Amino acid sequence: MQDPFKELMFRSFKDAMDLADDYNRWAAEAFDEPLAVQASAIPQMAMMLYRCRLQARLGDDSIEFPEADERMFD
């Protein structure tokens, strides 16, 4: 992949899916009535990961991101 930002976004989505899957598996084993991570939360998790990774890569805390519009995840 040539675009490092695109690659970072895809990696963040993959990691968010993996985190949700791992948590859901653990919660199913640990609790009688687990509260699973819903699939609709994965894009929001991915965006948080992407923002943190982008700021870490660029080394600039002054980057401001627009607030996420709830409609973008529908």
C-alpha positions in Angstrom: 0.0 0.0 0.0 1.5 3.3 -1.0 -0.6 5.7 1.2 0.7 5.6 4.8 -2.5 7.3 6.1 -4.7 4.8 4.3 -2.6 1.9 5.7 -2.8 3.3 9.2 -6.6 3.6 8.9 -6.9 0.0 7.7 -4.6 -1.2 10.4 -6.7 0.6 13.0 -9.9 -1.0 11.7 -8.3 -4.4 11.7 -7.1 -3.9 15.3 -10.5 -2.6 16.4 -12.2 -5.7 15.1 -9.6 -7.9 16.8 -10.0 -6.0 20.1 -13.8 -6.4 20.0 -13.5 -10.1 19.1 -11.1 -10.8 21.9 -13.1 -8.9 24.4 -16.4 -10.6 23.4 -14.7 -14.0 23.7 -13.3 -13.2 27.1 -16.6 -11.7 28.3 -18.5 -14.8 27.2 -16.2 -17.0 29.3 -15.9 -14.6 32.3 -19.5 -13.6 32.9 -22.9 -15.3 33.0 -24.5 -12.5 31.1 -21.8 -10.8 29.1 -22.3 -7.4 27.5 -20.6 -7.7 24.1 -19.1 -5.0 22.0 -21.6 -4.2 19.3 -20.5 -4.2 15.7 -21.7 -0.6 15.4 -19.0 0.5 17.9 -16.1 -0.9 15.9 -15.8 2.2 13.5 -15.7 4.5 16.6 -13.0 2.3 18.2 -11.0 2.4 14.9 -11.2 6.2 14.7 -9.9 6.5 18.2 -7.0 4.2 17.4 -6.3 6.1 14.2 -6.3 9.5 15.9 -3.9 8.2 18.6 -1.6 6.6 16.0 -1.6 9.6 13.7 -0.7 11.9 16.5 2.0 9.6 17.7 3.4 9.3 14.2 3.4 13.0 13.4 4.5 13.9 16.9 2.3 16.9 17.0 -0.3 17.4 19.8 -1.7 20.4 18.2 -3.6 18.4 15.5 -7.3 19.0 15.9 -9.8 16.6 14.7 -13.4 17.5 13.9 -16.0 15.9 16.2 -17.4 12.7 14.7 -20.9 13.0 13.3 -23.0 10.1 14.5 -24.4 9.8 11.0 -21.1 8.8 9.6 -21.2 5.5 11.4 -24.7 4.5 10.2 
